[in-house]
Amino acid sequence: MRQLHEAFPHRDPTKLGENEVLDFLISLRQQRKLKDSTVNQAVCALRAFYRDHLGRKWKGWSQIKIRRDEQLPNVLSRDEVARFLGAVRQGRFLAVFTLMYHCGLRLSEVVSLKPGHIDASRGVVRIIGSKGGKDREIPISKALIERLRAFWKLHRNPEWLFPSPGRGWKSAGATLPDALRRSTKPMSDSSVQAAMRATVVALGWDLRHGRRPVTCHTLRHCFATHLLDAGVSICLVSQYLGHSSLKPTLVYLHLTEASEAKAREVLANFPGL
């Protein structure tokens, strides 16, 4: 709205017409060369003001079609994931990051896990009420189950697999296992994200590795890409990720070494060469 006012400094913004507002949006793309995602933010702001606040039923809102840029996710190699996990300083965060990578879990899913969600007899992790309200199961190796069991035995919290120690536990003279055992809350997203940033900085990656920042969600991207790279069915990978369709999973096919190698092999045998 401030930028719109600067474009029409002598006009009351509430008195501007539909064509003037649309011309301003067009100028953002054509003259200022802003990216589609930035223009879309301007559309949402102006639409909220003129349509939702002032009640202007302009037809132009339905005619605006902005294609969002679709960037490939940042994916680490297996060696880089091993380097990352080896640099994590605290055991509880190492357990979180290892589980996120091995099972492709979202941050919100891993911190919400309870001990009963690990089904050791069947070798699966149950995700209850995930994104979209869906439940799903993901296979987990026996070795990781044993590592998680050993971690839980350190605190034996009856409710949470990854409890939060809370603030001030050190000054209260408690040990970390005691603080975790008595906790009634799960580990916070912010604490995991802070541990991620600290590890990335310690590795000298300066919060970026490749084209995009390395975040907690990067481990989920690595899970999907490394499974596809090993030849696991895309239908299974999509199921493990909890995607409602194959479309969001297809992006990982662009990142797999195996897919590219197979494509080159097939192309080399095309007739006519």
Buried (B, 14 or more C-beta within 10 A) or exposed (E): EEEBEEBBEEEEBEEBEBEBBBEBBEEBBEEEEBEEEEBBBBBEBBBEBBBEEEEBEBEBBEEBEBEEEEEEBBBBEEEBBEBBBEBBEEEBBBBBBBBBBBBBBBBEBBBBBBBEBBEEEEBBBBBBEBEEEEEBBBEBEEEBBEBBEEBBEBBEBEEBBBBBBBEEBEEEEBEBBBBBBBBEEBBEEEBBEEBBBBBBEEBEBEEEBBEBBBBBBBBBBBBBBBBBBEEEEBEEBBBBBBBEEEEEBEBBBEBBEEBEEEEEEEEEEEEEE
